[in-house]
Amino acid sequence: MKLSLIVSAYNQRESLEKILRGLSLQNSPLDEILIADDGSTDGTEELINQWRTKMFAPVQHFWHPDDGFRKTTILNKSVAATTGEYLVFLDGDCVPHPKFVADHRALAEPGFWVQGRRCFVREPFVAQFIPGTTSPWQWALRGRIARPAKSVRLPFPIIRRDRGQRGILGCNIAYWRNDIVAVNGFDESYQGRGMGADSDLGSRIYNLGRARKFVYGRALVYHLDHPIMPRPHFDANKARLDEVLRSGKTRCEQGLDQYATTGSGSLRRL
């Protein structure tokens, strides 16, 4: 199974460096890494170029100009460029456990998508968190990590198979590529942060007939806490998601097929 890892990014250079360091420490090989960059201007491109030679997989950087929050657009453009059968998504503020990729490979199962969990590195200690050096369990004991139970990789995963809305988080999630293509990818009509596009995609894949594997104890990530961003479009996005749940639709109108059929368009591949 060829696995493609997509990391979202936007002006979080320090966090992205920790993520790339974490990916370089994986004990299972990656087939390709794609950075979906929503218009960073903070030196993200230079950072990625520095790390290319340190990775054991090809790294592609996809960027478009900053024109407001267009994360779903750059994610769709990145998905269109993937060559893997299985796609794992990681947010630009979440550092993977060294066995993150191996765990997602083991959890992959036809007919299901996978939702991993996250613990939280408390904001005052984020700068000191160094993948491969920091001991998460010691930090959990010292109170530097919130929700410490989610920082522990268990001897075996705890898995609940369901179709629930609670806990759909795009920061640590995996889908079969064919399923994403079937529902036309992320719905770009969602605006801003917060409730919306991630839950929408998961719900439409539910409607396609795929259940979720809700996983504890494997595929861990360490969320690097930061101030909460405003969510001015919350109500409109919630109404759009409610309609997806009510109607049972699978495909969105403004989605992946724009890039799969017409090529990269304004996409800049670095």
C-alpha positions as CSV (number, residue, x, y, z in Angstrom):
1,M,0.0,0.0,0.0
2,K,1.4,3.3,-1.0
3,L,0.8,6.0,1.6
4,S,0.8,9.8,1.0
5,L,1.0,12.1,3.9
6,I,-0.4,15.6,3.5
7,V,0.6,18.3,6.1
8,S,-1.3,21.6,6.1
9,A,0.7,24.8,6.7
10,Y,0.2,28.5,7.1
11,N,2.8,30.8,8.7
12,Q,3.7,28.2,11.4
13,R,7.4,27.8,10.6
14,E,8.5,26.8,14.1
15,S,5.8,24.2,14.4
16,L,6.4,22.9,10.9
17,E,10.0,22.4,11.7
18,K,9.1,20.2,14.6
19,I,6.7,18.2,12.4
20,L,9.4,17.6,9.7
21,R,11.8,16.5,12.4
22,G,9.1,14.1,13.7
23,L,8.6,12.8,10.2
24,S,12.3,12.2,9.8
25,L,12.2,10.0,12.8
26,Q,9.5,7.6,11.6
27,N,10.3,3.9,11.9
28,S,8.2,3.1,8.9
29,P,9.0,4.5,5.4
30,L,6.8,7.2,3.9
31,D,6.1,7.1,0.2
32,E,5.6,10.8,-0.3
33,I,5.1,14.0,1.8
34,L,3.0,16.9,0.5
35,I,3.0,20.3,2.2
36,A,-0.4,22.0,1.6
37,D,0.6,25.7,2.2
38,D,-2.2,28.2,2.3
39,G,0.0,31.2,1.5
40,S,2.8,31.3,4.0
41,T,5.2,34.2,3.9
42,D,7.3,33.4,7.0
43,G,10.2,31.4,5.4
44,T,8.3,28.1,5.2
45,E,9.6,27.5,1.7
46,E,13.2,27.9,2.8
47,L,12.6,25.6,5.8
48,I,11.1,22.8,3.6
49,N,14.1,23.1,1.2
50,Q,16.4,22.6,4.2
51,W,14.7,19.5,5.2
52,R,14.3,17.8,1.8
53,T,17.7,16.1,2.0
54,K,17.0,14.9,5.5
55,M,13.8,13.0,4.7
56,F,13.5,9.4,3.4
57,A,10.7,10.3,1.1
58,P,10.2,12.9,-1.7
59,V,8.7,16.2,-0.3
60,Q,6.5,18.4,-2.5
61,H,5.5,21.9,-1.5
62,F,2.2,23.3,-2.8
63,W,1.5,27.0,-2.3
64,H,-0.9,29.6,-3.4
65,P,-1.0,33.3,-2.6
66,D,-2.6,34.3,0.8
67,D,-6.1,35.4,-0.1
68,G,-7.9,34.7,3.2
69,F,-8.5,31.2,4.7
70,R,-8.4,28.8,1.7
71,K,-7.1,25.7,3.4
72,T,-9.7,23.4,1.7
73,T,-8.5,24.7,-1.7
74,I,-4.8,24.0,-1.1
75,L,-5.8,20.6,0.4
76,N,-7.7,19.7,-2.7
77,K,-4.9,20.7,-5.0
78,S,-2.5,18.6,-2.9
79,V,-4.9,15.6,-2.9
80,A,-5.0,15.9,-6.7
81,A,-1.2,15.5,-6.9
82,T,-1.0,12.4,-4.6
83,T,0.1,9.1,-6.0
84,G,-0.7,7.0,-2.9
85,E,-3.7,4.7,-2.4
86,Y,-4.1,5.9,1.2
87,L,-4.0,9.5,2.4
88,V,-3.1,10.6,5.9
89,F,-3.7,14.2,6.9
90,L,-1.8,16.1,9.6
91,D,-2.3,19.7,10.7
92,G,0.6,22.1,10.8
93,D,0.5,22.3,14.6
94,C,0.6,18.5,15.3
95,V,3.8,16.6,15.8
96,P,3.7,12.9,15.0
97,H,4.8,10.1,17.3
98,P,7.7,8.1,15.8
99,K,5.4,5.2,15.0
100,F,2.6,7.4,13.6
101,V,3.1,6.2,10.0
102,A,3.5,2.6,11.0
103,D,0.3,2.8,13.1
104,H,-1.7,4.3,10.2
105,R,-0.5,1.6,7.9
106,A,-1.6,-1.1,10.3
107,L,-5.0,0.6,10.9
108,A,-5.9,1.0,7.2
109,E,-8.8,-1.3,6.3
110,P,-11.0,-1.2,3.2
111,G,-14.5,0.1,3.9
112,F,-13.3,2.3,6.8
113,W,-11.6,5.6,7.5
114,V,-9.5,6.3,10.5
115,Q,-9.7,9.0,13.1
116,G,-6.7,9.3,15.4
117,R,-6.5,11.4,18.6
118,R,-4.3,14.1,20.0
119,C,-2.9,15.3,23.3
120,F,-1.9,18.9,23.9
121,V,1.5,20.4,24.6
122,R,0.7,23.4,26.8
123,E,1.5,26.7,25.1
124,P,4.2,27.9,27.6
125,F,6.3,24.8,26.8
126,V,5.8,24.5,23.0
127,A,9.2,26.0,22.1
128,Q,10.9,23.5,24.4
129,F,9.2,20.4,22.8
130,I,11.8,18.7,20.6
131,P,10.8,15.5,18.8
132,G,13.2,12.7,19.5
133,T,14.5,14.4,22.6
134,T,11.5,15.3,24.7
135,S,10.0,12.5,26.7
136,P,6.2,12.8,26.4
137,W,5.5,10.6,29.4
138,Q,7.8,12.7,31.6
139,W,6.2,15.9,30.3
140,A,2.7,14.4,31.0
141,L,3.8,13.7,34.6
142,R,5.0,17.2,35.0
143,G,1.8,18.7,33.7
144,R,3.3,20.0,30.5
145,I,1.0,17.9,28.4
146,A,-2.8,18.1,28.7
147,R,-5.0,15.0,28.2
148,P,-2.0,12.8,29.0
149,A,-3.9,9.5,28.4
150,K,-3.9,10.4,24.7
151,S,-0.1,10.8,24.8
152,V,0.5,7.1,25.6
153,R,1.0,4.5,22.8
154,L,-0.7,1.4,24.1
155,P,0.4,-2.2,23.5
156,F,-2.7,-2.6,21.4
157,P,-5.1,0.0,19.9
158,I,-8.6,0.6,21.4
159,I,-10.9,0.9,18.4
160,R,-14.5,1.9,18.2
161,R,-16.2,1.5,14.8
162,D,-19.0,4.0,14.4
163,R,-20.6,6.8,12.3
164,G,-20.5,9.5,15.0
165,Q,-20.0,13.2,14.5
166,R,-18.1,13.7,17.8
167,G,-14.4,13.9,17.4
168,I,-14.0,14.3,13.6
169,L,-10.7,16.2,13.5
170,G,-8.8,16.9,10.3
171,C,-5.5,17.1,12.3
172,N,-5.0,13.3,12.4
173,I,-7.2,11.5,9.9
174,A,-6.8,9.0,7.1
175,Y,-8.9,8.1,4.1
176,W,-8.6,5.8,1.1
177,R,-7.9,8.1,-1.9
178,N,-10.7,6.5,-4.0
179,D,-13.2,7.4,-1.3
180,I,-12.1,11.1,-1.3
181,V,-12.3,11.1,-5.1
182,A,-15.8,9.6,-5.0
183,V,-17.1,12.4,-2.8
184,N,-15.2,15.1,-4.7
185,G,-12.8,16.0,-1.9
186,F,-13.1,18.9,0.5
187,D,-16.0,21.3,0.0
188,E,-14.4,24.7,-0.7
189,S,-17.6,26.6,0.0
190,Y,-16.8,26.4,3.7
191,Q,-15.2,29.5,5.0
192,G,-12.8,30.1,7.8
193,R,-11.8,28.0,10.7
194,G,-13.8,25.9,13.1
195,M,-16.7,23.5,12.5
196,G,-17.1,22.7,8.8
197,A,-14.9,21.2,6.2
198,D,-13.4,18.3,8.1
199,S,-16.7,17.2,9.5
200,D,-18.3,17.7,6.1
201,L,-15.8,15.4,4.4
202,G,-16.1,12.7,7.0
203,S,-19.9,12.9,6.9
204,R,-20.1,12.6,3.1
205,I,-17.8,9.6,3.3
206,Y,-20.2,8.1,5.9
207,N,-22.9,8.7,3.4
208,L,-20.8,6.8,0.9
209,G,-21.2,3.8,3.1
210,R,-17.8,3.9,5.0
211,A,-17.7,3.7,8.7
212,R,-15.1,5.2,11.0
213,K,-12.4,3.5,13.1
214,F,-12.1,5.8,16.1
215,V,-8.7,4.9,17.6
216,Y,-7.1,5.4,20.9
217,G,-3.5,4.4,21.8
218,R,-2.1,4.4,18.3
219,A,-1.3,7.0,15.6
220,L,-0.6,9.6,18.2
221,V,0.1,13.3,17.6
222,Y,1.2,16.1,20.0
223,H,-0.8,19.2,19.3
224,L,1.3,22.4,19.9
225,D,-1.1,24.7,21.7
226,H,-1.6,28.3,20.5
227,P,-4.2,31.0,21.0
228,I,-7.6,30.2,19.7
229,M,-8.3,31.9,16.4
230,P,-11.7,33.7,15.7
231,R,-14.4,31.8,13.9
232,P,-16.7,34.4,12.4
233,H,-18.3,31.9,9.9
234,F,-19.3,29.3,12.5
235,D,-23.0,29.6,12.1
236,A,-23.0,29.5,8.3
237,N,-20.7,26.5,8.3
238,K,-22.8,24.7,10.8
239,A,-25.9,25.3,8.7
240,R,-24.1,23.9,5.6
241,L,-23.0,20.8,7.6
242,D,-26.5,20.3,9.0
243,E,-27.8,20.2,5.4
244,V,-25.3,17.5,4.5
245,L,-26.4,15.4,7.5
246,R,-30.1,15.9,6.6
247,S,-29.8,15.2,2.9
248,G,-27.3,12.3,3.0
249,K,-25.4,13.7,-0.1
250,T,-22.0,12.4,-0.9
251,R,-20.5,14.8,-3.5
252,C,-19.9,18.5,-3.1
253,E,-20.1,20.9,-6.0
254,Q,-17.0,23.0,-5.4
255,G,-14.3,20.3,-4.8
256,L,-11.5,18.2,-6.1
257,D,-12.5,17.7,-9.7
258,Q,-11.5,21.3,-10.5
259,Y,-7.9,20.2,-10.2
260,A,-8.1,16.6,-11.3
261,T,-9.5,17.6,-14.7
262,T,-7.9,21.0,-15.4
263,G,-4.5,20.5,-13.9
264,S,-2.7,22.7,-11.4
265,G,-4.2,26.0,-12.6
266,S,-2.9,28.7,-10.2
267,L,-1.1,26.1,-8.1
268,R,2.5,26.7,-7.5
269,R,4.6,23.6,-6.9
270,L,7.9,24.4,-5.2
